[in-house]
Amino acid sequence: MTSVLYDVPGPRQRRLTLILSIVATFVVVAGAYYLIYLPLDEKGQFSMELWGPLVDPSNENFVLVWERIWVGIENTLIAAVLAIVASLIIGTLLSLLRLQLKSIAGNRYAGLSTPVAYLLRGLGSGLAVLTRVCVEVFRGLPVVITIFFVARGFPEFGVTLETLWYLVIGLTIYNGVVIAEILRSGMEGLPFGQREAAVAIGLSPFQTTTLILLPQSFRIMLPALISQLVVVLKDTSLGFIISYEETLNIGKQIIGVLSNPIQVYFVIAVLFILVNYSLSKLAQYVQKRLARGRKTANLPVPHNAVQTADLVDVDD
């Protein structure tokens, strides 16, 4: 069987690929053994004195260490969930606002008086420029700087909050504008005929955006949205700059007592990988369900079902 994009490899090429794969695997394993395992083993990094508090329940520090790690996990998940929800809400509203401002950019407001028309046109142009500036500024700033300015700037204006909310607000500002651009590009990438069809049946621009374009944008841009939500979860580790006790900050505290950074950071890395992998698999499941729903919705109605419906109508 041949493919349009490439030729299917023959027996010789398959043998060569298998041999090269085996050799590459051997080289990688050997390199990991000589360059990673042996140096760490020589320095005693695999001793139970360092790993015991993390993997040995009989160790006197095991329970205390995992109690602290669990506190960090809880704080990380709380901050991530709040930031994700807030970012989705802010991003959706901002994308709708930018799209609506673009749709009314050429409106002359002919039915209104000249001063009012100029006022509305100026207001629309000003809001369009303001939202564009906000998107470019907050998207261009590193997240750590945004979190820092939120935590230091709010108290200067008399707004004192818990450390959690400074982290959530900083993450929301950055990720909200990124999600807004993802959704806006998704809506603008849809075929223009859908907008024309919406206008033809009497829908307003706002109804067209919210009822037709936005749901499709969410479905189409779901992989990009999930990737950004994973970024939100990982960026909660930046809470250490404002002394928020998330998982990484708790890990630093444990390292300060037990002096085992490699072991602690390895465990924390595994925990983050497991959570992010679960989130990615959940996204794949949701995407498959949505795709299955679209295929089911487009299936033709069986002929027997039509006859049954006709019989019901006759009986009625």
C-alpha positions as CSV (number, residue, x, y, z in Angstrom):
1,M,0.0,0.0,0.0
2,T,1.4,3.4,-1.0
3,S,0.7,6.9,0.5
4,V,0.2,10.1,-1.3
5,L,2.7,11.9,1.0
6,Y,5.5,9.3,1.2
7,D,6.5,5.8,0.0
8,V,6.0,3.0,2.5
9,P,9.5,1.7,3.5
10,G,10.4,-1.7,2.2
11,P,11.8,-4.7,4.3
12,R,15.4,-3.4,4.0
13,Q,14.5,0.1,5.2
14,R,12.4,-1.3,8.1
15,R,15.4,-3.4,9.2
16,L,17.7,-0.4,9.0
17,T,15.2,1.7,11.0
18,L,14.9,-1.0,13.7
19,I,18.7,-1.4,14.0
20,L,19.2,2.4,14.2
21,S,16.4,2.6,16.9
22,I,18.1,-0.1,19.0
23,V,21.5,1.6,18.7
24,A,20.0,5.0,19.6
25,T,18.2,3.5,22.6
26,F,21.5,1.8,23.7
27,V,23.4,5.1,23.4
28,V,20.8,7.1,25.3
29,V,20.7,4.5,28.1
30,A,24.5,4.2,28.3
31,G,24.8,8.0,28.3
32,A,22.2,8.3,31.1
33,Y,24.1,5.7,33.1
34,Y,27.6,7.1,32.7
35,L,26.7,10.8,32.7
36,I,23.8,11.0,35.2
37,Y,23.6,7.9,37.3
38,L,27.2,7.3,38.2
39,P,28.1,10.9,39.1
40,L,25.0,11.1,41.3
41,D,25.7,7.7,42.9
42,E,29.3,8.7,43.7
43,K,27.9,11.8,45.5
44,G,25.5,9.6,47.5
45,Q,22.3,11.1,45.9
46,F,20.6,7.7,45.9
47,S,21.0,7.1,49.6
48,M,18.0,6.6,51.8
49,E,19.1,9.4,54.0
50,L,18.1,11.8,51.2
51,W,15.2,9.8,49.7
52,G,13.8,8.3,53.0
53,P,11.7,11.4,54.0
54,L,10.0,11.1,50.6
55,V,9.6,7.4,49.9
56,D,10.0,5.6,53.3
57,P,6.9,5.6,55.5
58,S,9.0,4.5,58.4
59,N,11.2,7.6,58.2
60,E,10.5,10.0,61.1
61,N,10.1,12.9,58.6
62,F,7.9,11.1,56.1
63,V,4.5,12.2,57.4
64,L,5.6,15.8,58.1
65,V,7.1,16.2,54.6
66,W,4.1,14.9,52.8
67,E,1.7,17.0,55.0
68,R,3.7,20.0,53.8
69,I,3.7,18.9,50.2
70,W,-0.1,18.3,50.3
71,V,-0.5,21.8,51.7
72,G,1.4,23.1,48.7
73,I,-0.6,20.9,46.2
74,E,-3.9,22.2,47.7
75,N,-2.7,25.8,47.4
76,T,-1.5,25.3,43.9
77,L,-4.7,23.8,42.7
78,I,-6.8,26.5,44.5
79,A,-4.8,29.2,42.8
80,A,-4.9,27.4,39.4
81,V,-8.6,26.8,39.5
82,L,-9.4,30.4,40.4
83,A,-7.0,31.8,37.8
84,I,-8.3,29.5,35.1
85,V,-12.0,30.4,35.7
86,A,-11.2,34.1,35.9
87,S,-9.0,34.0,32.8
88,L,-11.7,32.2,30.8
89,I,-14.4,34.7,31.9
90,I,-12.1,37.8,31.3
91,G,-10.8,36.4,28.1
92,T,-14.2,35.6,26.7
93,L,-15.6,39.1,27.6
94,L,-12.5,40.8,26.1
95,S,-12.7,38.8,22.9
96,L,-16.4,39.7,22.5
97,L,-15.7,43.4,23.2
98,R,-12.8,43.6,20.7
99,L,-14.9,41.8,18.0
100,Q,-17.9,44.1,18.6
101,L,-15.7,47.2,18.5
102,K,-14.3,46.1,15.2
103,S,-17.8,45.4,13.8
104,I,-19.0,48.9,14.6
105,A,-15.8,50.7,13.6
106,G,-17.3,51.9,10.3
107,N,-20.7,52.8,11.7
108,R,-21.7,56.4,10.9
109,Y,-24.8,56.5,13.2
110,A,-26.8,58.2,10.5
111,G,-30.0,58.3,12.5
112,L,-28.5,60.3,15.3
113,S,-27.5,64.0,15.6
114,T,-24.0,64.9,14.5
115,P,-22.6,65.6,18.0
116,V,-23.9,62.3,19.3
117,A,-22.7,60.4,16.3
118,Y,-19.2,61.9,16.7
119,L,-19.3,61.1,20.4
120,L,-20.2,57.5,19.8
121,R,-17.6,57.1,17.0
122,G,-14.9,58.6,19.2
123,L,-15.9,56.4,22.2
124,G,-15.8,53.3,20.0
125,S,-12.4,54.2,18.5
126,G,-11.0,55.1,22.0
127,L,-12.2,51.8,23.5
128,A,-10.7,49.9,20.5
129,V,-7.3,51.6,21.0
130,L,-7.5,51.0,24.8
131,T,-8.2,47.3,24.5
132,R,-5.5,46.8,21.9
133,V,-3.0,48.6,24.1
134,C,-4.0,46.5,27.1
135,V,-3.7,43.3,25.1
136,E,-0.2,44.2,23.7
137,V,1.1,45.5,27.1
138,F,-0.1,42.6,29.3
139,R,0.7,40.0,26.8
140,G,4.2,41.3,26.4
141,L,5.0,41.5,30.1
142,P,6.5,38.5,31.8
143,V,4.1,36.9,34.2
144,V,6.4,37.3,37.1
145,I,6.6,41.0,36.7
146,T,2.8,41.3,36.5
147,I,2.4,39.3,39.7
148,F,5.0,41.4,41.4
149,F,3.4,44.7,40.4
150,V,0.0,43.5,41.5
151,A,1.3,42.4,44.9
152,R,3.2,45.7,45.4
153,G,0.9,48.1,43.6
154,F,-2.5,47.2,45.2
155,P,-1.4,48.0,48.8
156,E,-0.1,51.4,47.6
157,F,-3.7,52.2,46.7
158,G,-5.0,50.9,50.0
159,V,-6.2,47.6,48.6
160,T,-4.9,44.8,50.9
161,L,-5.7,41.2,50.0
162,E,-4.5,37.8,50.8
163,T,-1.5,36.6,49.0
164,L,-3.6,34.1,47.0
165,W,-5.6,36.8,45.4
166,Y,-2.5,38.8,44.3
167,L,-1.3,35.6,42.5
168,V,-4.7,34.9,41.0
169,I,-5.1,38.5,39.7
170,G,-1.6,38.5,38.2
171,L,-2.2,35.2,36.4
172,T,-5.6,36.4,35.2
173,I,-4.3,39.6,33.7
174,Y,-1.8,37.8,31.6
175,N,-3.7,34.6,30.7
176,G,-7.0,36.6,30.2
177,V,-5.6,38.6,27.3
178,V,-3.9,35.5,25.8
179,I,-7.2,33.6,25.9
180,A,-9.0,36.6,24.5
181,E,-6.7,36.6,21.5
182,I,-7.1,32.9,21.0
183,L,-10.9,33.2,20.9
184,R,-10.9,36.3,18.8
185,S,-8.6,34.7,16.2
186,G,-10.8,31.6,16.2
187,M,-14.0,33.7,15.6
188,E,-12.3,35.7,12.9
189,G,-11.1,32.6,11.2
190,L,-14.6,31.2,10.7
191,P,-16.1,31.4,7.2
192,F,-17.7,34.8,6.5
193,G,-20.7,33.1,5.1
194,Q,-21.8,32.2,8.7
195,R,-22.0,35.9,9.5
196,E,-24.0,36.6,6.3
197,A,-26.4,33.8,7.1
198,A,-26.9,35.2,10.7
199,V,-27.7,38.6,9.3
200,A,-30.1,37.1,6.7
201,I,-32.2,35.5,9.5
202,G,-32.3,38.8,11.4
203,L,-29.6,38.3,14.1
204,S,-27.9,41.3,15.5
205,P,-24.0,41.5,15.5
206,F,-23.9,40.7,19.2
207,Q,-26.3,37.7,18.8
208,T,-24.2,36.5,15.8
209,T,-21.1,36.6,17.9
210,T,-22.4,35.0,21.1
211,L,-24.8,32.4,19.5
212,I,-22.9,31.3,16.4
213,L,-19.2,32.4,16.4
214,L,-18.2,32.1,20.0
215,P,-19.4,28.4,20.5
216,Q,-17.6,27.3,17.4
217,S,-14.4,29.2,18.4
218,F,-14.4,27.4,21.7
219,R,-14.6,24.1,20.0
220,I,-12.1,24.8,17.3
221,M,-9.5,26.5,19.6
222,L,-9.9,23.9,22.4
223,P,-6.4,22.5,22.0
224,A,-4.8,26.0,22.2
225,L,-7.1,26.8,25.2
226,I,-6.1,23.7,27.1
227,S,-2.4,24.4,26.4
228,Q,-2.9,27.9,27.9
229,L,-4.7,26.4,31.0
230,V,-1.7,24.1,31.5
231,V,0.5,27.2,31.4
232,V,-1.7,28.7,34.1
233,L,-1.2,25.7,36.3
234,K,2.6,25.8,35.9
235,D,2.8,29.5,36.4
236,T,1.3,29.2,39.9
237,S,4.9,28.2,40.9
238,L,5.8,31.9,40.4
239,G,3.9,32.6,43.6
240,F,7.2,32.2,45.5
241,I,8.1,35.8,44.7
242,I,5.2,37.0,46.9
243,S,5.7,34.3,49.5
244,Y,2.6,32.3,48.5
245,E,2.9,28.7,49.9
246,E,2.4,26.8,46.6
247,T,4.1,23.5,45.9
248,L,7.5,24.9,44.8
249,N,7.7,27.3,47.7
250,I,6.9,24.4,50.1
251,G,9.6,22.4,48.4
252,K,12.1,25.1,49.1
253,Q,11.2,25.1,52.7
254,I,11.6,21.3,52.9
255,I,15.0,21.6,51.2
256,G,16.1,24.2,53.7
257,V,15.6,21.6,56.5
258,L,16.6,18.3,54.8
259,S,19.1,19.6,52.3
260,N,17.9,17.2,49.5
261,P,17.1,19.5,46.5
262,I,17.4,16.9,43.8
263,Q,15.0,14.5,45.5
264,V,12.4,17.1,46.5
265,Y,12.4,18.8,43.1
266,F,12.2,15.4,41.3
267,V,9.1,14.5,43.3
268,I,7.5,17.9,42.7
269,A,8.3,17.6,38.9
270,V,6.5,14.2,38.8
271,L,3.5,15.7,40.6
272,F,3.3,18.5,38.1
273,I,3.7,16.1,35.1
274,L,0.9,13.9,36.4
275,V,-1.5,16.8,36.9
276,N,-0.7,18.4,33.5
277,Y,-1.0,15.0,31.8
278,S,-4.4,14.4,33.4
279,L,-5.5,17.8,32.2
280,S,-4.3,17.0,28.7
281,K,-6.1,13.7,28.6
282,L,-9.3,15.4,29.8
283,A,-9.0,17.9,27.0
284,Q,-8.6,15.0,24.5
285,Y,-11.7,13.3,25.9
286,V,-13.7,16.5,25.7
287,Q,-12.6,17.1,22.1
288,K,-13.5,13.6,21.1
289,R,-16.9,13.9,22.7
290,L,-17.5,17.2,20.8
291,A,-16.4,15.6,17.5
292,R,-18.7,12.6,18.1
293,G,-21.6,14.9,18.9
294,R,-21.0,16.8,15.6
295,K,-20.9,13.6,13.6
296,T,-24.1,12.3,15.3
297,A,-25.9,15.6,14.7
298,N,-25.1,15.3,10.9
299,L,-26.4,11.8,10.5
300,P,-29.5,11.4,8.2
301,V,-32.8,10.5,9.8
302,P,-33.6,6.8,9.2
303,H,-36.4,6.1,6.8
304,N,-38.2,4.0,9.4
305,A,-38.1,6.8,11.9
306,V,-39.7,9.1,9.3
307,Q,-42.5,6.6,8.7
308,T,-43.1,6.2,12.4
309,A,-43.3,10.0,12.8
310,D,-45.9,10.1,10.0
311,L,-47.9,7.4,11.7
312,V,-47.9,9.4,14.9
313,D,-49.1,12.5,13.1
314,V,-51.9,10.5,11.5
315,D,-53.0,9.1,14.8
316,D,-53.0,12.5,16.4
